Amino acid sequence: MGDPKPHFLSGAYRAVWRWHFYAGLLVLPVLCLMALTGALYLFKDEIDAAVYRPWEQIEAGPAWASPDRWTAAASVGAGGRVVNVRVPDRPDRAVRLTVRRPDGEQRTAFVNPYDSQYLGSTRYGDLTEIIKRTHSLAIIGPWANLLVEIVAGWALILVATGMFLWWPRKREAGVLTVRGTPPSGRPFWRDVHAVTGLYAGAVIAFLVVTGMPWSAVWGDRVLALIRETGTGRPAAPAASPWLHADHADAPAGVGWTMEGAALHGGPDSSHGAGGLATVLAAVDAEALPRPFTVTIPTDPTLAYTVAREIRQVEDTRTLYIGADGGLRADIRYDQFGVGAKAFDWGVAVHQGTQYGWLNRYLMLGGCIAVWLLAVSGLVMWWKRRPKGRVGAPAAPPGPRIRAAVLVIVLPLAIIYPMTGASLVVALALDRLGRLIRRRLAPA
């Protein structure tokens, strides 16, 4: 009898190829959108500098005016309440304030810190906020987090099945290098697709996993596990437990670990007692490096939150200061648990800030690779598709062979519940489609 192994590998290969094809069909359009917006967001600082230059560039003066005059000028000029203030690190830059209007709209206002002159305002976040909301799919509605998790899980399935398909199996050509030059036919595009996936697969998988802290199901489960194991945010000061700030009082710029965390301002807290000037004097006394963002809570019993704007997570520092200027807490990265450290580090690397320009351009390479994989996959499909048909790889017979796919897919479906649910739907649709085709086939 002949060795059954080659037959099994051939069937397993076809089964994996089929699911790789459908996974790409399902998520590559969304992944391309996320890769494009993610690549743009890597250059957030440069984009903000270009957009805000008309208002932010000022002439340095001898001394700042009272910070309370900044907020008064922004409130009148932009027509709302100041919710946070970004204090710049350069003397020739305006103070940037976020103003919430009575109708809920937010504006980014600019005030000259030397004479408190209102310089103008623009829509909150402007271009980079639109890029960020598009990247997270929040622009499509409140259920976007569910879609992000589904897409992320299927993206990992694409990477895993792609590595299975790339495995040489005694094939030497097109494994590490690309044969031919465009447009030399399907082998060239197959090699571009395979070799790009080989070199960029780990970066793409990293981007997918580190982009998941805010996902609906998986993110909540991991966050709960970190809290239960005591590996998240540090313990609150003995005098006050951590409070969860509602949307209006959510601290800005504090990162994933301290997101939504608030503290009581103290027994004598009253925002009318000292105001922003008192708080900034306390920040200066604590020698917090600029730039930093001060969140002004609507609830007068809560402390102000002051978050340092960082590039590397090791520099994380958040101060909680009462309106009387009293320091309620000074939270730093070395106080985080191992789970929180890992997540914040992952987010910083994901955003391309942790390791300087090399980090940024490595993440940019991953974003470009997603597009190259999508384009080469589309060209391959176009060249091989039967005329007038979708041209998906045929389903191989036998449950044993189809089980090869489940070995790859099931662990990811378990880790990402929404991906698992979508997998069940995909299997049902696949089964239904085969039954329909069988019934319609001529006898």
N, C-alpha and C positions, 0 to 999 in steps of 0.2 A: 504493500500500500504506500501511496505517496505521502510525503510530509504535509500535514494539514496546516502547518504554521503560515506558509505564504498566502494561502487562501484566506485564513483568518485576518492576517494583516491587511490584505487587500479589502476585505469587507469592512474591517474596523476603520481603515483609512477613508473609505467612501462614506461611512456613517459620520465620522468626525468632520469630514469635508462638508457634508450636507448641513450640519449644524453650524459650522463656521460660516457658511454662506448665508444662512438665515439670520444668524446673530449679527452679521455685518449689515444685512439688509434692514434689520430692525433698528440698530443703534448708530450706525456710522453717520447718518445725517445729523443726529443730535450731537454726537461726539465731535463732528467737524465744527459745529457751532460753538461748542464749549472750548474746543482747541483754539479757534480764532479769537474768541473773547478772552480766553485765558492768556494767550500770547500778548494781546493788547494790554491786559491788566498788569503784566510783568513790568510794563513801562508806565505805571500809574503816576509816579512822581514827575516824570517828564511831561506827561499829558496834562496833569494838573498845573504844572508850572506854565505851560503854554496857554492853557485856557484862562488861568487866573491872572496872568501877567498884567492886563490893563488895570486891575484893581489892587494887586498885591505889591507891585513895585513902588516903593516910596523913598523919600530922602531921609536918611538917618538924622535924628535930632539929639539934643543933649540929655533929655530925661523924659521918661514916660509920664503921661497924665494918670490920674486915678483910674484903675480898671473899672470902677463902677460907672465912670463916664463912658467907657467903651460900650458897655451893655445898654446904657440909656440911649446912646446915639444909634446903635443897631436896632433897638426896639422901635424907636420912632421911624427910622429910615426904612426898615423892612416891614414894619407894621405887624409886629408880633412879639412873642416872648423868647428871650435868649435861653437856649437849653444847654449849649456848651460853647466853650471858647478854646480855640487853638492858639497857644502862645508860641510865636516863632523863635527860631534859634539864630536868626540873622537880624542885624539892626536896620536893614533896608527893606524889611518885609512887614506888611500890614498884619494886624491881628485878624484872624478868620473866625467868625461866629456863626453858629447855626441858629436860625430864628424860626420858631413855629408860629404860623399865623392862626387866627381863630378858626379858619375853615379847615385846618389840618395840614395845609401845604407848608413845606419847609423850604427855607431860602438860606443860601450861604452869603453872609454879609461880610464886608471888609471895612475896618476902621483903622485910621492912623493912630497908633498908640501914643504918639507924642502930643497931638493936639485934639484927639478924640473926634476928628472929622470923619463923617460917614462917607465912604468912597464909592458905595454902590453894592449891588447884590445880584446874584444869579440863582437859577434853580439849584436846589440842594444836590451836591455831588456832581452835578452837571454831567459831563461826558463819562467820567470814570464810574459814576454811580449807575448809569445806564448800562455800561459794559459789565459791571459787577452783577447787576440784577439779571441781565441776559445770560451771563455765565452760569449763575446758579438756577436759572430757569424761573426765578421768582417773578419775572415779568409776566408769566402766563397765568399766575394765580396761586392761591394758598396750598394747592395740592402738588406744587412743583417738587417738594422734597421727596414725595413718593416716586415721581418720575426719575429724579436724580438717582435714587437708590436702584431702581430697575435698570437704568442705563449703565450705572457703574458695575453692577453684577454681570450684565451681559458683556461689557467691555472686558472684564477679566476672563470671561468664557472665551471671548475672541482671542485674547493673548494665549490662554492655555491650549486651545484647540489649534491655534496657529503654530505654536511650538511643536505640537504633535505632528502636524503636517510638514513642518520644516525638517524634521529629523532625517538625516541623510539616507539611511537604509541602503548603503552601498552605492549611493549616488554621489558623485564627486563634483559635477558641474553645478553652478548656481547655488552652492551651499553658503560660501563665505563671500563670494564676489558675484558680480553681475555679468552675464554673457551678452555680447553684442552691444549695439548702440540703437537708440530709438530712431525710427520706428521699425525695428527689425523683427517684429512679430511677437506672438504671445510668450515665447520663452524669455525674452527680455523683460517683459512686464511681470512675468511670474517671478523672475529673479529679483527684480526691484522690490516687489511685494514681500518676498520671503526674507531677503537680506535686511531690508528696512525693519521688518518685524523682529528679526534676530537682534539687531543692535539697539533698537529703541524699545523693545517689549518691556524691559525692566523699568525704564523711565515712565512709560505709559501706565504700567501697573501701579507704580509708586504714586503718580499723579491721581489715579483713580482712588486708591485707598486713602491717601491723605486729604482728599477732597470730601470725605464722607462724615466728618464729625457732626455736621448739622443735618444729616439725613433723617428722615422721619422715624423709621423703625429701628434700623441698625444703629444709628447714632444715639437714639434714646436708650437702647439696650446697653450699649457700651458705656455711656455716661452713667447710667444707673449702677453698672458693675463697678466702675471706678469709685463712685461714691460709697457703695457698700463695702468695698475693700479698703477704704481709707487711703486711696492712692491719688486723690484729686486735689482740690484746693486745700490750703492749710486751714487749721482750726481758727475760728473767729476769736477775737479778743474776749477775755473772761467777762468783761462788762457788758458785752452785747453779742448775741448770736447773728449769724449771717441772715439777711433778709433777701427775699427775691423781689427785685425792683420790677414794677410793671412797665409796660412799653414806654410810657411817657418819661419814666425815670431811669431807663436802662442806661448804664454808664457807657460812654463812648471810648473806643480805643483800648479796652482792657484785655482783649484777647479771649480765646475760647475758654480757658479755665475759670476766669473771673467774670464771664459773661452773666449779666443779670444780678450779680452779687452787690448788695448794698448793706450799709450799717447805719444804726441810729447816730444822729449827730451829737448826742450827749444830753444831759439833763437840762442844760441852759441853752440848748440850740434854738436859735431864732434867726432866720435869714435877714431880718432887718437889723440885727445887732451890729454886723460888721460888713457883710456882703463880700463881693469878689475881692475887694482890696485886702481885706483881712485874710482871706484864704490864700491869696498869692504871696502875701508876706510870710505866711506859715510855710508855703512851698519853698520859697527862697531860703528860709531858715533850715530846711531839710536838705538843701543843696541838690534838688532834683534837676538833672540836666534837661535843657530844652532841645527840641520842641516837646511840648506836652499838651494834653487836652483836659480841660476842667469841665466836668458835667455838673450842671446846676439843677438839683432835683426840684420837682414841683411840690413835693411833700416837705414842709419846713422842719419835720422831725428827723429827716435823713441827712447824713453827712454828704458833703461834696466829694466827688471822686475825681482824682487827678491821675491820669495815666500817661506814662512816658511813651513817646513815639520811638519805637525801636526798629533795628534791623536784625539783630541777633537775639534769640530768646534769652540768653544769659543776662541781657541788660534789662529784662522785664522788671518794672517797679510800678506799683500802684499805691497811692496815698489816699486815705480816707480822713477828711478834715471837717470838723464842725464849723458852723458859721462864726463861732467865737474864736476860731483859729487853733483850737485844740486838735492835736493829732490823735485820731482814733485807731489807726492801723497803718503799718508800712509793710506791704506785701511784696516779696521778691521771689525770683525764680527758684532760688535754692530752698525755699520753703514749700514748693510744690511736691506732691507725691509723684512717684515714678510714672503713673498713668498720665497725669496731667502734663508732666514734662515731655513725655513721648508725643502726646497729641500736639502740644504747642510747637515742639520742634518740627513735627511733620508739616504743620500749617506754614511755618516760616520757610521751610525748604520748598514746599509747594508754591509759595508766592515768590520764590527766587531771591529772598533777602538774606538767608542765613549765612551763606558762604560767598557773598560778594558777586562779582560779575560772572564767575565760573558757574555758580549756582543758577543765576538768571538764564544764561545761555544754554545750559543743559536742559532746563525746563522748556525753554523756547524750542530746542531741538525736538523734544518730545511732542510739542504741539505741531510742529512742521511735519513730523513723522506721521501723525494721525492723518493729515491731509494727503501725504504721499501714499500711505496705505490705501486710503479711500479711492484716490484717483487710479492707482495701479490696479486695484481690485475691480473697479468699474470697467477699465479698459480690457482686462482679462475676460470678464464676463461678456462684454460686447463682442469680443473676437470669437468666443466659443459658443455663444448662445445659438440654439436652433432658431431658424427664421420663424417669427410669429409666436414664440414661446418664451417663458421666463428663463428656462435653461438651468434650473436648479439641479444639483447632483441627485441622481436617483437614490431612493431609499434601499439599502441592501437588505436582503432577506435574513430572517433568523433573529430571535431575541438575544442570543449570545453575542452576536456581532453588535447589535444596537446597544448592548450593555456597555460597550467600550466608551460610548459617549457619556453615559451616566457616571462612569468612574471619574471623568473629568468634571462634569457639570454638577453632580449632586452635592459635593462639598461646598461649592460656591453658592448653590441654592439654599443650603442650610445656613451658611454664614449670613447671607443676605436674604431675609424672608420675602421681601417684595419681588426679588428676582426669582425665588422659588415659586411664588404664586404665578408669576408671568410664565414660568417654564411649564407649569401644569396647563395653563391656557394654550401655550404653543403646542404642547404634545396633543392636546385634545383637537386643536385645529388641524394639525398634521394628520392625525388619525381620520378625522372627518373628511379631509380632502382626499385621502387615499380611498376611502369607502365610496365617495362620490365618483371618483375616476373609475373605480372598478365597476360600478353600476352602469356608468355611461359607456364603458368599453363594449365594442361589438362582440357578440357571442362567437 
